[in-house]
Amino acid sequence: MQPAGSFYDTKEGIFEFNGTSMVPLKGCEKLKGEEINSIMAFKGKNNLLICTLDKGLFLYDGNELKEWNVPVRSEERVRGN
């Protein structure tokens, strides 16, 4: 899995192109309807860092999506307020 092969649809969620068709990423169902800011490779070939507008950061290992709770200075700074 590479971030370049990952695609996001606001209503349907995150998909990956498997060479012949688009398939949903297993375990990422809870991000359906969320605004994704970026998807990038993270710590290894099969790991992704997924950044959302309202729900924060998530780590995806190819099977499971986990929230990544990292401290930030303040929510207002992150949002630019």
Secondary structure as UniProt FT lines:
FT   HELIX           3..5
FT   STRAND          6..9
FT   TURN            10..12
FT   STRAND          13..17
FT   STRAND          22..24
FT   TURN            26..27
FT   HELIX           29..31
FT   TURN            32..33
FT   STRAND          36..41
FT   TURN            45..46
FT   STRAND          48..52
FT   STRAND          57..60
FT   STRAND          65..68
FT   HELIX           75..79
//
